[in-house]
Amino acid sequence: MVARKGEAPLPKVNPRTGRTRLIAANWKMNLNHLEAIQVVQKLHFKLRTSDYEYCEISIHPPFVDIRSLQLLIDSDRMNFSLGAQNCYFEAKGAFTGEVSTQMLSKLGVRNVIVGHSERRSIFQEDDGLIAKKVKAVFDSQMIPILCVGETADERSDGLSADVLSRQVSTAIKAVTPEVLSNLVIAYEPVWAIGSGTPASVKDASDGADLIRGTIESIKSKEVAQAVRILYGGSVTSANSRDFLESSSLDGLLVGGASLDPDDFAALIEA
Ligand code: PGA
């Protein structure tokens, strides 16, 4: 990751895995630009230097907040990565309501969530569209955080592994190995999102191992070892530490518990 102006610390590589931990805040459709500024200021005030060294912290606000947060993060030399929750794959044109990867990259966005289960289920995004978005994010020199995960029905039908390997393999097919090493995948079982019932650490780790195995079988062991895999779904300050202790997992994608700066700071510090 590129150092910001000034002396802000860079996250250290996890010696157990050789990968840099990432904790990403997915605000979903919450917090207007004024609220966003307050939350980020408060979060920055709460966190210690050692928190920023422990992991990369990425904030994913609604599109309309991004410019305000870019100015705040730059002017106060905060060591947050700026993120987005979605994008469109075309560069420009008659796509009413959409935002291109070039537009996000111009705003200093580093990480873009792609294929979140709410995009898949509410907005009917399929694996083919998500693959185009992954490629577009890489083409604009940003990092996709590709979300994958099975629904409760798929899980009870014993289809979890099939779903994960299909979602991962379709999304990465068109990406070259050199670029793909930078990918982040968030394993988010749909039944765990916003439910208050997270996956067990074992299930989350098994899901991550399956995802890494899928990448290895399509690309290479080297690429599979480089990709960072997060867990997401009802993560709180009470369980974040357990997930971060798993050597299969490189971090967390946090929804509800990232909206309150006290909760989110506690979750990172745990
Ligand atoms: P949650 O959401 O932490 O509120 O379960 C996670 C997500 O949807 O990314």
Boltz pocket constraint, residues with backbone or C-beta under 6 A from the ligand:
constraints:
  - pocket:
      binder: B
      contacts: [[A, 26], [A, 188], [A, 192], [A, 193], [A, 194], [A, 195], [A, 232], [A, 233], [A, 234], [A, 235], [A, 253], [A, 254], [A, 255], [A, 256], [A, 257]]
      max_distance: 6.0
